[in-house]
Amino acid sequence: MGRIFCMLLLLALAACAGTAAPQAGARRAIDVAAEQYVRLALEIDTHEEGYVDAYFGPREWRDQARANPRSIYELQRFSWRIEDEVNSVLQDRDDDTRRRAFAMREALRSARFRLDMIGHDFPWAGLGTEAEFLFALKDLPYYEFPHYEPILASIDAMLPGEGPLNERVEAFRARYVISPDRLQAVMERAIGECRARTRAHLLLPENESFRMEFVTGKSWSAYNWYQGNNQSLIQVNTDIPLTIDRALALACHEGYPGHHVQGIYNERNYRERGWPEYSVAPLYHPSAPLNEGGGNFGVEMAFPGDERLAFERDTLYPLAGLDPAGARAYHDLQQALNELQSARLMIAAGYLRDGLFAAQFRNPNARELAIEQTMNYLLVSRARAEQLIAFTDHYRSYVVNYVAGEVLIRDYVNRVAGDEEGARWAAFERIMSEPTLPRDLQP
Ligand SMILES: [Zn+2]
C-alpha cells in the first residue's frame, strides 16, 4: 500500500515536472514574472535579430513569440506589468527570490531601454547612460588620453626604431603569428588546457563539450554560441592572423572558464533550480559585463602568476612552430599593451557621440578619427582598428562590458579571496551561479 502510494506520488510529481506551464495560481510570483520576462525577450528578438544570444527554454515559447509578436509599444507596457510583479517580491523573506527580483528588475530596465533604441532613431545619450541602462554599469574606468602617454613611452622604449609605434608593434607581433596550418592544433591544445584547469575547480557536467569553427568577415574576433544541453559552438575569426597570445585568450574567454562555462551555469539555474529567466540570454543585459569581464579575467583564473608564460613557452610555442626563446619578450609587451585596452572606452565615447548626433552636428570625419585613435592608442594595424570600429558600429556601447567588466571582476576576486586559489575559484563561481548584478561586486 505504502509503495503504491509512493509510486502514485512519484507519478504526480513527474506529471507536474513535465507540464510546460503549470497553473499560474500554483506558482510563485517570481516564477510567473520570470516566464513573462523570457517571453518578452523572445518577442524583442523578433524586432531585433540577434537580441537573444542564447535560448534553451521550451520551444513553444519561442514559437509563440515568433507567431504573434506584439508591437514595441505593447512590449514596453508588458515590461511594466512584469515589473509590478517583480516589485511585489523585492522584500521577500527568501534570499534567492529577493536577489532574482532585483536582477530581473534591472533586466527589465535594460529591455525597455533597448526597445527605445530599436523603436526610434534613438538619440545618443552618452556612453555612461547606455552602460547604466543596458548593462547596469556605473563608474566606467575612463581615462583621458594623456593617461596613456607613459605607457606608450614604455612600449616605445621596448621597441626602439623608426616609424610610427603601432607599425613597430605590428612588425614585432608578426613574428608571433600562428601559421594557418597549425592553428587548429594550437587552439585545441589551448582549449584543452583551459578546460582541464577549470575542471580542477568547478564541477562541470560529463556531457559538456564544444565544436570549433574558423570563419571570416565578422566584426568580432571570436564568438561563443551556446546551444543548450551543455554544448557550444565556438567560432574563431581568421580575418586577421592570430598571434600566439590569442590562443589562450580566446580559449579561456570563449570556452573555459568563460562563455561556455557561463552557459552551463545558466542552464543549470534554469533546469535544476527551476529559474525560467536563466533559459534566455539577451545580448544587451546586466549580465553582459559579468560575462565579458569573466571571459577576459578567465585567463588569469586558469593561469595565475607566471603559469601562462610557462605554458605558452613550453607547449604552445613549439606546437605553433615558434621559437620559445622569444616568449618572455612578447609576454612583457603584451602586458604593457593590455594597459592600453581601456582607451577603447574614450575612443568609443567620442566616436559614438560624433557619429550619432543629430545630422546637422555630425562630424563627417568621426570614423577616420576613431580609426586613427585606435591605431595610436591601442597600437594596432589599420585593419585591426577598422575591425574594432566596425564592432562599435554594430554593437555600439557594448565595448564597455569588456573593459569595465574585467576591472569589476578582478577587483572583486582579489578583494574577497586574496591569493588563496580555492577561494578565488569559489568567488569566480558565485558570480555565475547566483543572481548577480554588477553593483553586487562593488565594495
Ligand atoms: Zn565575449
Boltz pocket constraint, residues with backbone or C-beta under 6 A from the ligand:
constraints:
  - pocket:
      binder: B
      contacts: [[A, 222], [A, 253], [A, 259], [A, 291], [A, 292], [A, 295]]
      max_distance: 6.0
